[in-house]
Each structure stands twice: as C-alpha cells, then as structure tokens.
Amino acid sequence: MKKLLINRMGDLIMNKWVLYGKSGNPAYEITKAWMKNNGIPVENNSVFQLTRGEIGRLADIIPGGAKNLVYPDTFSFSMINPQKKTEKEHIERIHSGNLSEEEIRDVLALYPALVITPIITDYKTIIVGYDLDTLVSTFRFVKVKDVTMA
C-alpha cells in the first residue's frame, strides 16, 4: 500500500492534527494509539464523514491529487473492506486515467470508503497510510504540551 509524506514548506509545529480513519481498520487503530501514546493532540474523524470540501482540501496538498487518496488496487481495498463489493469498480475507473480530478473528488464524496486510511494532516503536511518510520520522523520535532506526572 502507498505511504506518502508531503511537507508544504510549512512549520511542522502545529497545534492541531487531524486523523481520518475507519473503526476496525488495524492501521487506523494503531496510528490512533501511537498518536495518543506520544502525546500528539489529534482530532479523530471518520473517513465516512468526509465532505466534498474536505476531500478537495486533502487532494490539494497531495501530489497527484485525489487519485493518490484512493486504494491502489481492488485487492488492497478488499482486504480492509471485505463487505463493500460495489465500490470496487470505482477504483479501476479512478486509476484508469479516464476521470478528471473533479470527477475523482465527486466519486470519493459518494464513496468515502475508497479513501486509504489512516490519513494524518495539519493541512500543510499529509501522511496517507500507516508507516511507523514516517510517523516518527514527522513528529520528531513537533512540540506537544508538557505533561506533568503526578
């Protein structure tokens, strides 16, 4: 599965990180726990509640646009979403190159399960998919609130 880290020449020290995921997806659950265990404040959002605007915002910061938010193939999609059969055909349509960026964004708004999770972003930096090395290197210099042990 694809794992991407993109820094938009912004400061990695950010107060608010957003994590998009699907309950029951092991990669999302591990990422959520990692963020909590490392004291990174994060807002958790379900990928199923992504709006067309949020999809556009994410697609605007990832090279290649919305296409790179989608599972790379039907096999990968089926491993995480075995119950979703009808959405599979859209993966092939998206990766065929026959859809415009706007059409891909429209498909993702209708079928948000097609979006790879987890996604972590501060809307300057985006990480798509789980990769421990990327998490560690991204958050190495992120300042978190001091925690005082009782």
C-alpha positions, 0 to 999 in steps of 0.5 A: 500500500502507498505511504506518502509524506508531503511537507508544504514548506510549512512549520511542522509545529502545529497545534492541531492534527487531524486523523481520518480513519475507519473503526476496525481498520488495524492501521487506523487503530494503531496510528490512533494509539501511537498518536495518543501514546506520544502525546500528539493532540489529534482530532479523530474523524471518520473517513465516512464523514468526509465532505466534498470540501474536505476531500478537495482540501486533502487532494490539494496538498497531495501530489497527484491529487485525489487519485493518490487518496484512493486504494491502489488496487481492488485487492488492497481495498478488499482486504480492509473492506471485505463487505463493500463489493460495489465500490470496487469498480470505482477504483479501476475507473479512478486509476484508469486515467479516464476521470478528471480530478473533479470527477475523482473528488465527486466519486470519493464524496459518494464513496468515502470508503475508497479513501486509504486510511489512516490519513494524518494532516495539519493541512500543510503536511499529509501522511496517507497510510500507516508507516511507523518510520514516517510517523516518527520522523514527522513528529520528531520535532513537533512540540506537544504540551508538557505533561506533568506526572503526578 
